[in-house]
Amino acid sequence: MGYVVRPFTMERLVPAIEMAVARHAEHTALRAEITDITDRLDTRKIIERAKGLLMTQLNMTEPEAFRSMQRTAMNTRSSMKAVAHTVIERLAPAA
């Protein structure tokens, strides 16, 4: 954080504005990174839950469950997250 003291001069004002713009860019980049990481973590949790359901209800091993979801995603041209949601909807016990 920074501030400019009076009297305002171009020598002081321009660097302060440049620093504010740079800090804003850093802040925006960090927010985007946080959003991306959060989304990836949520996707991973959903995939792990679906994999667990396949393993327990269909007696698959972990690699078999993952490969099955991966193959389904490729065949249907959808994301692993969408396939995992479908698996959870179909196999999860009704609450």
Rosetta blueprint (number, residue, H / E / L):
1 M L
2 G L
3 Y L
4 V L
5 V L
6 R L
7 P L
8 F L
9 T L
10 M H
11 E H
12 R H
13 L H
14 V H
15 P H
16 A H
17 I H
18 E H
19 M H
20 A H
21 V H
22 A H
23 R H
24 H H
25 A H
26 E H
27 H H
28 T H
29 A H
30 L H
31 R H
32 A H
33 E H
34 I H
35 T H
36 D H
37 I H
38 T H
39 D H
40 R H
41 L H
42 D H
43 T H
44 R H
45 K H
46 I H
47 I H
48 E H
49 R H
50 A H
51 K H
52 G H
53 L H
54 L H
55 M H
56 T H
57 Q H
58 L L
59 N L
60 M L
61 T L
62 E H
63 P H
64 E H
65 A H
66 F H
67 R H
68 S H
69 M H
70 Q H
71 R H
72 T H
73 A H
74 M H
75 N H
76 T H
77 R L
78 S L
79 S L
80 M H
81 K H
82 A H
83 V H
84 A H
85 H H
86 T H
87 V H
88 I H
89 E H
90 R H
91 L H
92 A L
93 P L
94 A L
95 A L
